[in-house]
Amino acid sequence: MRGAGARREHNGPVSTSKHRRKTSPDSGPCPCGLPADYADCCGRLHAGTAAATTAEELMRSRYTAFAVHDEAYLLRTWHPVARPARIDFDPGLRWRRLEILDTVAGSAFHDTGVVEFRAHYTQDGERGEMRERSRFVRLDGAWVYTAAL
């Protein structure tokens, strides 16, 4: 996700807040939609105890980082050429569900990948969705987000 939950980007919601408090769940299902608890899924990537092995795994972990307001992880997994200085989260925005629509390359055997997704949210009580094709590359062996296509 490019800047979803941070700024209007490719059909994403608008945010003007400077709210940056991390709201990671202590337990419960991972927001990325996979059938695992947060701690066993995206939480280990956010904590730095594991790294994404595919572009889709990075996409899911970045979606979850937006959902839990993990600015440090988002910045760490953004290509330095396109990385913003900071992320301003909107406290009225809640990410509700992620759908992966398509993946192109991006496996453990590739250096680039594309993930198309639809992210559902509510903002100030109104439902919305954001759809994007995101490009990922390996940088020094680690997957990073580069841009929306």
Secondary structure, DSSP 8 states (H G I E B T S, - for coil): --STTTS--TT-------B------SSSB-TTSSSSBGGGTHHHHHTTSS--SSHHHHHHHHHHHHHHT-HHHHHHTB-TTT--S---B-TTEEEEEEEEEEEEE-STT-SEEEEEEEEEEEETTEEEEEEEEEEEEEETTEEEEEEE-
